């Protein structure tokens, strides 16, 4: 077969949408803007009622490569419209785009070149999650896409099961049709899980490229969240576990036991921490049902499945399996932080070995503590005492079954990092001091760092606290600071030489990390207060 050339029309981009008149034109234009390689853009409208179909019709009247497929009834999900696109595609290659996302320039060319050079049935590239309105970008599964590579068969790279997205890939249309690789129809949330499992089970040759090929635009403040982001109802977790269970079944039935085992390990590493982090924001009824459902599903895993998971996810799964009622949720949330934190108290079994707690001595922690110092789940508590001129960041590093004292903590480098990436970070260094002379087995070390928050770059609105703990033996551990409630966690007006005043608000992120929100000038302070008032009003209005 002749290798496809980006200069000739080879690719059909299937854009799916439902009641997304605000964004669908941008998505379609990003697909058309990929150049000559795109022979057709199929816009599948899932029976919208907000004018989306009319917008697409006007675009199609001006662009011959755009074809609109208008569904007569709403399918209830994303799978059926994508299947319609696969059926209608007339190009050798197909890829998928959601109506609220975009393809970055050069995405199609990068993927098409890769399949041509390596004779692959699939090419995959880097997806970037763009948080809106901040614009902050976070790469999705960057470990898979660091360098160009070719995977002869998915079983040779089990890590592929971690990338469950269907949108950052280019597929040979004939391969999908030959193997019957389709999405679940109807209202099936996490349809990507099942489609991806069917794809891997078919054993394609896959080319991986480091180029950004998809921008996933995350709008958490939207009035209606996307199906996958709307996790407040227990039905979301039921849908996610059902989709994961089906994906594992597909891989196992196809004889791909290693891929099925890797998928179960990924559940412990990815799904569990994501939802554990949010349990403190749910109702007691939700937490009890989530815990019951999760124990029920984890009971189908065997020891080897969890043995392949990274230690924090493995321990989380073991705690859930060991206790019928929900326990230690605040502590599990800290273990789900990135990087993981094992917070006090630190229990030991009768023979002196480290265990999760006195109530759950069957959960051993040797797997967490066997790592080198640079990977230990250290806990550093932080409180920021804001002052009009100079603010004080207080830090406390906890002993961890003797490993910290053994390495000898010497200094800590603290960086205030602009979350948006616009401003340069601010760094300070301080020495650790052992509390009460020499540290006991359950002792701790403290340090204080001074910051002039009024001198921070005014272009940045949120600053994250990042730490590098250095030890006398030459090793170091990069980590985050756990926000500690107290008098320091309050809004304070600080002096700003440029704007006169600046409002500073230390707060805990969803994962419990310390961050600082800053609003410069009287107008900036007023904007923050207005936003807070609007949020409070929405809560009161239900």
TATANOR-V739835 format. One record per backbone hydrogen bond with DSSP energy under -1.0 kcal/mol. CO is the residue of the C=O (numbers start at 1). NH is the residue of the N-H. Records with the same first field share a line. If there is no record, write none. Layout:
CO = NH / NH
This chain:
5 = 8
10 = 93
11 = 39 / 40
12 = 95
13 = 42
14 = 97
15 = 44
16 = 99
17 = 46
20 = 23 / 24
23 = 27
24 = 28
25 = 29
26 = 30
27 = 31
28 = 32
29 = 33
31 = 34
32 = 35
35 = 38
37 = 10 / 11
40 = 13
41 = 67
42 = 15
43 = 69
44 = 17
45 = 47 / 71
51 = 55
52 = 56
53 = 57
54 = 58
55 = 59
56 = 60
57 = 61
59 = 63
63 = 66
65 = 41
67 = 43
69 = 45
78 = 82
79 = 83
80 = 84
81 = 85
82 = 86
83 = 87
84 = 88
85 = 89
92 = 173
93 = 12
94 = 171
95 = 14
97 = 16
98 = 101
102 = 215
104 = 107
106 = 110
107 = 111
108 = 112
109 = 113
110 = 114
111 = 115
112 = 116
113 = 117
114 = 118
115 = 120
121 = 172
122 = 207
123 = 170
124 = 209
126 = 213 / 214
127 = 140
128 = 216
129 = 138
130 = 218
131 = 135
136 = 131
138 = 129
141 = 144
149 = 208
151 = 206
153 = 156
154 = 157
157 = 160
158 = 161
159 = 162
160 = 163
162 = 164
168 = 125
170 = 123
171 = 94
172 = 176
173 = 177
174 = 178
175 = 179
176 = 181
186 = 188
190 = 193
191 = 195
192 = 196
193 = 197
194 = 198
195 = 199
196 = 200
197 = 201
198 = 202
200 = 203
205 = 121 / 122
206 = 151
207 = 124
208 = 149
211 = 126
214 = 128
215 = 102
216 = 130
218 = 132
219 = 222
226 = 230
229 = 231
233 = 236
234 = 238
235 = 239
236 = 240
237 = 241
238 = 242
239 = 243
240 = 244
241 = 245
242 = 246
243 = 247
244 = 248
245 = 249
246 = 250
247 = 251
248 = 252
249 = 253
250 = 254
251 = 256
252 = 255
255 = 257
256 = 260
257 = 261
258 = 262
259 = 263
260 = 264
261 = 265
262 = 266
263 = 267
264 = 268
265 = 269
266 = 270
267 = 272
270 = 274
271 = 275
272 = 276
273 = 277
276 = 279
278 = 281
279 = 282
283 = 287
284 = 288
285 = 289
286 = 290
287 = 291
288 = 292
289 = 293
290 = 294
291 = 295
292 = 296
293 = 297
294 = 298
295 = 299
297 = 300
298 = 301
302 = 306
303 = 307
306 = 309
310 = 314
311 = 315
312 = 316
313 = 317
314 = 318
315 = 319
316 = 320
317 = 321
318 = 322
319 = 323
328 = 332
329 = 333
330 = 334
331 = 335
332 = 336
334 = 337 / 341
347 = 355
349 = 352
353 = 349
354 = 365
360 = 363
362 = 364
363 = 356
365 = 369
366 = 370
372 = 375
373 = 376
376 = 378
377 = 342
379 = 398
380 = 482
381 = 396
382 = 484
383 = 394
385 = 392
388 = 495
391 = 451
392 = 385
393 = 449
394 = 383
395 = 447
396 = 381
397 = 445
400 = 403
402 = 406
403 = 407
404 = 408
407 = 473
408 = 472
410 = 432
411 = 470
412 = 430
413 = 468
414 = 428
415 = 466
416 = 426
417 = 464
426 = 416
428 = 414
430 = 412
433 = 446
440 = 443
443 = 399
444 = 435
445 = 397
446 = 433
447 = 395
449 = 393
451 = 391
452 = 455
453 = 456
457 = 460
461 = 518
462 = 419
463 = 516
464 = 417
466 = 415
467 = 479
468 = 413
469 = 477
470 = 410
471 = 474
475 = 471
477 = 469
479 = 467
481 = 514
482 = 382
486 = 489
488 = 490
492 = 504
494 = 502
496 = 500
501 = 521
502 = 494
503 = 519
504 = 492
505 = 517
507 = 515
509 = 512
512 = 483
513 = 509
514 = 465
515 = 507
516 = 463
517 = 505
519 = 503
521 = 525
522 = 526
523 = 527
524 = 528
525 = 529
526 = 530
527 = 531
528 = 532
529 = 533
530 = 534
531 = 535
532 = 536
533 = 537
534 = 538
535 = 539
536 = 540
537 = 541
539 = 542
